[in-house]
């Protein structure tokens, strides 16, 4: 009968047996700028303005 060389911890065993996998990030399209970005993240447009939820957080000086 086979014997393990060393003890496997409960955490290590459960990590191996789990079927939970990471999913792809969800992509949203801004209605204001049309830029694609991740949900709940700020993003820059082509002009360099920083947007979050369709509002300008930091504008670029011309």
C-alpha positions in Angstrom: 0.0 0.0 0.0 1.3 3.5 -0.9 2.2 5.9 1.8 2.6 9.7 1.3 6.2 10.9 1.9 4.9 13.9 3.9 1.6 15.1 5.3 -0.6 17.3 3.1 -2.3 20.1 5.0 -6.0 20.6 4.9 -5.6 23.9 3.1 -3.4 22.4 0.4 -5.8 19.5 -0.1 -8.8 21.8 -0.4 -7.1 24.1 -2.8 -6.4 21.2 -5.1 -9.9 19.9 -5.0 -11.7 23.1 -5.6 -13.3 23.9 -8.9 -13.4 27.6 -8.5 -11.6 29.4 -11.4 -10.9 33.0 -12.0 -13.2 34.7 -14.5 -12.5 37.2 -17.2 -12.9 40.9 -16.3 -16.1 42.5 -17.4 -15.7 45.2 -20.0 -18.0 48.3 -20.1 -18.4 51.0 -22.7 -18.7 54.6 -21.5 -21.8 56.3 -22.8 -20.0 59.7 -22.7 -16.8 58.9 -24.4 -17.3 55.5 -26.0 -14.1 54.2 -24.4 -14.0 50.6 -23.2 -12.9 50.0 -19.6 -13.3 47.7 -16.6 -16.3 48.2 -14.3 -15.6 50.3 -11.2 -12.3 51.6 -12.6 -11.3 55.0 -13.8 -9.9 55.4 -17.3 -8.3 57.8 -19.7 -9.7 59.0 -23.0 -7.7 59.8 -26.2 -7.1 63.4 -25.0 -5.7 62.4 -21.6 -8.7 63.2 -19.4 -9.4 60.9 -16.5 -13.0 59.7 -16.3 -15.0 57.7 -13.8 -18.7 56.9 -14.2 -19.0 59.2 -17.2 -17.6 62.3 -15.3 -14.3 64.0 -15.7 -12.1 63.6 -12.6 -8.9 65.2 -13.9 -9.0 67.3 -17.1 -6.1 68.2 -19.3 -5.0 71.8 -19.6 -4.9 73.0 -23.2 
